[in-house]
């Protein structure tokens, strides 16, 4: 015998599973929109810190006070507060008094690594005199200092020492002449810095001549 359902029972049979599904969906954790961290409002202390961080020379308390719109006395207090924070958090820098002003400096215990950084920067910076001397050594090696000075017309001792410090020039031996002066030549680092595989890859002298005007 067939069972008959009323229209109301049919509606309940259809809608009841939907209402259960909705309840399940509603019970699931909803993705919350990402929270944006508001930018911290600048304070006088943070302004002082930002100015000293960006500066490349000592700034007087009066100058800092003028920029931060406060008093020199307050500047000194803010500097002390910042240094206390740097020390407490183990930072590698602090604010020191230099030449009548304040400047952000790295701590002296990091000088070993900073010297490496400065030396690496200096490798790519040479004066015209250093480049001229290096070119003479590269093309004339092994060469004595007297020959370098004869070509340049000026003393070359200091420039040669600078090139040796940079690791671009080395002593290769002694000349078989009176006094047995030292001979100079280029190093492997010279090849690396100038992108050469060997000395034979140096441009020919003829190629370096200036074209006629």
C-alpha positions in Angstrom: 0.0 0.0 0.0 1.5 3.3 -1.1 2.1 5.9 1.5 1.0 9.4 0.6 2.6 12.6 1.9 0.9 15.8 2.2 2.3 18.9 0.5 3.6 20.1 3.8 5.5 16.9 4.5 7.0 17.0 1.0 8.2 20.6 1.6 9.8 19.5 5.0 11.6 16.6 3.3 13.1 18.9 0.7 13.9 21.8 2.9 15.1 20.0 6.0 18.4 18.7 4.5 19.1 22.2 3.1 18.7 23.7 6.5 21.1 21.2 8.0 23.7 21.9 5.3 23.3 25.6 6.0 23.9 25.0 9.6 27.0 23.0 8.8 28.3 25.8 6.5 27.5 28.4 9.1 29.4 26.4 11.7 32.6 26.4 9.7 35.3 29.0 10.5 35.0 31.9 8.1 38.0 33.5 6.5 38.6 36.8 8.1 40.0 39.7 5.9 43.7 40.3 6.6 44.3 42.9 9.2 46.4 45.8 8.2 48.9 47.0 10.8 48.6 50.7 11.0 51.7 52.7 10.5 53.0 53.9 13.8 52.7 57.7 14.3 56.1 59.4 14.2 57.3 60.6 17.5 60.0 63.1 18.2 62.3 60.3 19.2 61.7 58.3 16.0 62.2 61.5 13.9 65.6 62.0 15.6 66.5 58.4 14.9 65.4 58.6 11.2 67.4 61.8 10.6 70.5 60.4 12.2 70.1 57.1 10.3 69.9 59.0 6.9 72.6 61.6 7.7 76.2 61.2 6.6 77.8 63.7 8.9 77.4 64.7 12.6 74.4 66.9 13.3 74.4 69.3 16.2 71.7 69.2 18.9 70.5 72.6 17.7 70.2 71.4 14.1 68.3 68.2 15.2 66.1 70.3 17.5 65.2 72.6 14.5 64.4 69.6 12.4 62.4 67.7 15.0 60.8 70.9 16.3 61.9 70.4 19.9 64.7 71.7 22.2 68.4 70.7 22.3 67.9 69.5 25.8 65.1 67.1 24.7 67.3 66.0 21.8 70.0 64.8 24.2 67.5 62.9 26.2 66.1 61.2 23.1 69.6 60.2 22.1 70.2 58.7 25.5 66.9 56.8 25.3 67.7 55.5 21.8 71.2 54.3 22.9 69.7 52.6 25.9 67.3 50.7 23.5 70.1 49.8 21.2 72.2 48.4 24.1 69.3 46.4 25.5 68.4 44.9 22.1 72.0 44.1 21.2 72.1 46.3 18.1 75.4 46.8 16.2 75.3 50.5 16.3 74.8 53.5 18.6 74.7 57.3 18.4 78.0 58.9 19.3 79.1 62.5 19.7 81.5 63.6 17.0 82.8 67.0 16.0 80.2 68.8 18.2 77.3 66.8 16.9 75.6 63.4 16.9 76.1 60.6 14.4 74.9 57.0 14.1 78.0 54.7 14.2 78.6 51.0 14.1 80.3 49.5 17.2 84.1 49.2 17.1 83.9 45.4 17.5 82.5 45.1 14.0 85.5 46.9 12.4 87.0 43.6 11.1 84.1 43.0 8.8 83.5 46.6 7.9 87.1 46.8 6.6 86.4 43.9 4.3 83.4 45.8 3.0 85.4 49.0 2.4 88.2 47.1 0.8 85.7 45.4 -1.6 84.3 48.8 -2.5 87.8 50.3 -3.0 88.7 47.6 -5.5 86.5 49.1 -8.1 87.6 52.7 -7.4 91.0 53.9 -8.6 92.4 57.3 -9.4 93.6 58.2 -12.9 97.2 57.9 -11.5 96.5 54.4 -10.2 95.0 53.3 -13.5 97.9 54.7 -15.5 100.4 53.0 -13.2 98.5 49.7 -13.4 98.4 49.9 -17.2 102.2 50.4 -17.4 102.8 47.4 -15.1 100.4 45.3 -17.0 102.0 46.0 -20.4 105.6 46.2 -19.3 105.8 43.5 -16.7 108.1 42.6 -15.2 109.0 46.2 -14.6 111.0 48.1 -12.1 109.8 51.3 -10.4 112.3 53.5 -12.1 111.0 52.5 -15.5 107.4 53.2 -14.3 108.4 56.7 -13.0 110.3 57.4 -16.2 107.2 56.8 -18.3 104.9 58.7 -16.0 107.3 61.5 -15.1 106.4 61.4 -11.4 107.1 59.3 -8.3 105.1 56.1 -8.3 106.0 54.5 -5.0 102.8 55.4 -3.1 100.6 54.4 -6.1 102.4 51.0 -6.4 101.9 50.3 -2.7 98.2 51.2 -3.1 97.9 48.7 -6.0 99.6 46.1 -4.0 97.2 46.7 -1.0 94.3 46.1 -3.4 95.9 42.9 -4.5 96.3 43.9 -8.1 100.1 44.2 -8.2 102.8 42.0 -6.7 106.6 41.7 -6.5 107.7 39.1 -9.0 111.5 39.2 -8.4 114.5 41.4 -8.6 116.1 42.8 -11.7 119.7 41.8 -12.7 120.9 45.4 -12.7 122.8 47.6 -10.3 121.1 47.6 -6.9 118.8 44.7 -7.9 115.6 46.7 -7.7 112.3 44.9 -7.3 110.3 43.8 -10.3 106.5 44.3 -10.4 103.8 42.5 -12.2 100.0 41.9 -12.0 98.2 39.3 -10.0 95.5 36.8 -10.7 93.0 39.2 -9.0 94.0 41.7 -11.7 92.7 39.3 -14.3 89.5 38.7 -12.4 88.8 42.4 -11.8 89.2 43.3 -15.4 87.5 40.2 -16.8 90.6 38.7 -18.5 91.5 35.1 -18.9 95.2 35.7 -19.4 97.5 38.6 -20.0 97.5 37.9 -23.7 93.8 39.0 -23.7 94.9 42.6 -22.9 93.9 45.0 -25.7 96.7 45.6 -28.1 98.4 49.0 -27.8 97.3 49.9 -31.3 93.7 49.4 -30.3 94.1 51.8 -27.4 95.3 54.7 -29.6 92.9 57.6 -29.9 91.3 57.8 -33.3 92.3 60.9 -35.3 90.1 63.9 -34.6 
